């Protein structure tokens, strides 16, 4: 599947959740599946943006065709 650029990740988040909600999710939504970190913190710590995206999709029941 290859590496996901951070810009792609942010586009996916914005397209699925909207600009404002997406920003809040990345900075404020703590997820157990990310080790008790926010998605933004997980990416800063070196997590692959694709993995973070998949976990966000699971957390918010995003249909597979959009994840």
N, C-alpha and C positions, 0 to 999 in steps of 0.2 A: 504494500500500500504506500510505501514511501513516507517521507517526512512531511509534516504539515507546517507551513509557515505560520507564524504568529498572526500575520495579517489575515490569512484565510480563517483561522480560528475566530478572530474578532468579527469577521464578516458573518460566519455561521451563527455566532451568538446574537449579533444584531438582527439578522434575518429571522431567527426563531423567536427571540424574546423581546425585540424592540431595543432601541438605543438606550433609553433610560433604565429599563428593567435589567437589560443585559449588563450595564455598568454596575448596577447594584448587586446583581448576582455574583459578578466576578470579584467584587471588593468586600462584600458583607456576608454572603451565604456560606456558612461553615458546613462542610460535608464530611461525614464519617468516612466515606469511601476515599477521601483524599487525605486521610490521616488527621482529621480535625482541622483542616485548613480550608481557606477559601480557594476557589479555582485560580484566582490571581496569585495567591501565595504559592500554590502548588506549581504553577508554571515558573514563577520566580525561583523556586527551589530545584528546577530542572526536570519536572514532569513533562512528558511529551504532550503537546497541546491536543493531539488526536485522542489520547487516553483521557485527558480532562474533559474533552467534548463528549466522549462516550459516557462518561460517568454523569455529566450534566444531563444528557439525554435520558439515562436510566432514572435519575432522581426526579425528573419532571415528566416522565412518560411521553417523551417525544416519539412519535411513530417512526418505525425503522426507515421508511422511505424518505424521511427528512433528517435522519441521523447519520 
